[in-house]
């Protein structure tokens, strides 16, 4: 009976430890599942925001390579979604030289502050158009990145030009007539 008492004690201890292990593992699995589900939802929400953004959202690494872009960015440049766009900014920026682009990216990352500037993007069919780009530095998983939101400002530039012409006409002491091409 002494021999069986030790065995029963060891068996009960093993069953208790096994049960404890099972409970801790189950709790850990539930927490992990909850965290994965939350992460999936956040990722899906971010993806939806990126897909439905009206501005051309694009994320660049520190070398000016395209890592991620919104549907509107591809549309803005005339490409199909996630189409064959070349990954370097100088392939679609028609205004800045490659050195200026690298300087803008590195400056944004170095000074850790956002900046707004104008540029011209090159459409897939060859024409270029004015854009206003807002760049903000960020860091994801220890990697420095630049979040950019590009907005087509063709209409704004046209309105500004029309206002400039109208201002000249009203400031002039000479009679003027402004017409269209026809």
C-alpha positions in Angstrom: 0.0 0.0 0.0 2.9 2.3 0.7 4.2 1.5 -2.8 0.8 2.4 -4.4 0.5 5.6 -2.3 3.7 7.0 -3.9 2.4 5.9 -7.3 -1.0 7.6 -6.7 0.7 10.7 -5.4 2.9 10.9 -8.5 -0.1 10.1 -10.8 -2.2 12.9 -9.2 0.7 15.3 -9.4 1.2 14.4 -13.1 -2.5 14.7 -13.8 -2.6 18.1 -12.0 0.4 19.3 -14.0 -1.0 18.0 -17.2 -4.3 19.8 -16.5 -2.5 23.0 -15.6 -0.5 22.7 -18.8 -3.7 22.1 -20.8 -5.4 25.2 -19.2 -2.4 27.4 -19.8 -2.0 26.2 -23.4 -5.7 26.7 -24.0 -5.7 30.2 -22.5 -2.5 31.1 -24.5 -4.1 29.8 -27.7 -7.3 31.9 -27.1 -5.2 35.0 -26.5 -3.1 34.3 -29.6 -6.3 33.7 -31.6 -7.8 36.9 -30.3 -4.7 38.9 -31.1 -4.5 37.4 -34.6 -8.1 38.2 -35.3 -7.6 41.8 -34.1 -4.5 42.1 -36.2 -6.4 40.7 -39.2 -9.2 43.2 -38.7 -6.8 46.1 -38.4 -4.9 44.9 -41.5 -8.2 44.6 -43.4 -9.3 48.0 -42.3 -6.0 49.6 -43.3 -6.2 47.8 -46.7 -9.7 49.1 -47.2 -8.7 52.6 -46.3 -5.7 52.4 -48.7 -7.9 51.0 -51.5 -10.6 53.7 -51.2 -8.4 56.7 -50.5 -9.0 59.5 -53.0 -5.4 60.7 -52.9 -2.6 58.6 -54.5 -1.2 57.0 -51.4 2.3 55.5 -51.8 4.9 54.3 -49.3 8.6 54.5 -50.1 11.6 53.1 -48.5 14.7 55.2 -47.7 16.0 54.7 -51.2 12.9 55.9 -52.9 11.6 52.5 -53.9 7.8 51.9 -54.0 6.7 49.4 -51.3 3.0 49.9 -51.2 0.4 52.0 -53.1 -3.3 52.7 -53.1 -5.6 51.8 -56.0 -6.0 55.6 -56.7 -2.3 55.9 -57.0 -2.2 53.3 -59.8 -5.2 54.8 -61.4 -3.6 58.3 -61.2 -0.6 57.0 -63.2 -2.7 55.0 -65.6 -1.8 51.5 -64.5 -4.1 48.6 -63.5 -4.2 47.8 -59.8 -0.8 46.6 -58.7 0.2 46.6 -62.3 3.7 46.8 -63.9 4.7 50.1 -62.4 8.5 50.5 -62.0 9.4 50.8 -58.4 11.6 53.9 -58.4 10.1 57.4 -57.9 12.1 58.8 -60.8 10.0 56.6 -63.2 6.8 58.6 -62.5 8.1 61.9 -61.1 8.6 64.1 -64.2 9.8 67.2 -62.3 12.6 66.2 -59.9 15.9 64.6 -60.8 16.8 61.3 -59.1 19.2 63.2 -56.9 16.5 65.7 -55.8 14.1 62.8 -55.1 16.7 61.0 -52.9 17.4 64.3 -51.2 13.7 64.8 -50.5 13.2 61.3 -49.1 16.4 61.5 -47.0 15.5 65.0 -45.7 12.0 63.8 -44.7 13.5 60.9 -42.8 16.4 62.8 -41.3 14.4 65.8 -39.9 11.4 63.6 -38.9 8.9 66.0 -40.1 6.3 66.1 -42.8 6.6 68.3 -45.9 4.3 69.4 -48.6 5.6 70.1 -52.1 4.5 70.3 -55.7 5.7 68.1 -58.5 4.6 66.6 -61.8 3.8 63.0 -62.2 4.2 61.2 -65.5 1.1 59.2 -66.7 1.6 55.8 -68.4 0.6 57.3 -71.7 3.4 59.9 -71.5 1.6 63.2 -70.5 2.5 64.7 -67.1 0.2 66.5 -64.7 0.7 68.6 -61.6 0.4 67.1 -58.1 0.7 68.2 -54.5 2.6 65.6 -52.4 2.4 65.4 -48.7 5.3 63.3 -47.3 5.4 62.1 -43.7 8.2 60.0 -42.2 7.3 56.8 -40.3 8.9 53.7 -39.0 7.5 50.2 -39.3 9.3 47.2 -37.8 12.5 49.3 -37.4 12.5 50.3 -41.1 12.4 54.0 -41.9 9.6 54.7 -44.5 8.0 57.7 -46.1 4.2 57.8 -46.4 3.1 60.0 -49.3 -0.3 61.3 -50.4 -0.3 62.8 -53.9 -3.2 64.8 -55.1 -3.9 65.8 -58.7 -4.0 69.6 -58.8 -4.7 70.1 -62.5 -8.0 71.8 -61.8 -6.5 74.0 -59.1 -3.7 75.1 -61.4 -6.2 75.9 -64.2 -8.3 78.0 -61.8 -5.2 79.8 -60.6 -4.2 80.6 -64.2 -7.7 81.9 -64.9 -7.6 84.1 -61.9 -4.1 85.4 -62.8 -5.4 86.3 -66.3 -8.5 88.0 -64.9 -6.4 89.9 -62.4 -4.2 91.2 -65.2 -7.2 92.2 -67.3 -8.8 94.1 -64.4 -5.5 95.9 -63.5 -4.9 97.1 -67.0 -6.0 100.5 -68.1 -6.5 99.3 -71.7 -9.6 97.5 -72.9 -9.2 93.8 -73.1 -11.2 90.9 -74.3 -10.5 87.3 -73.2 -11.8 84.5 -75.3 -11.3 80.8 -75.6 -9.7 79.0 -78.6 -12.9 79.2 -80.7 
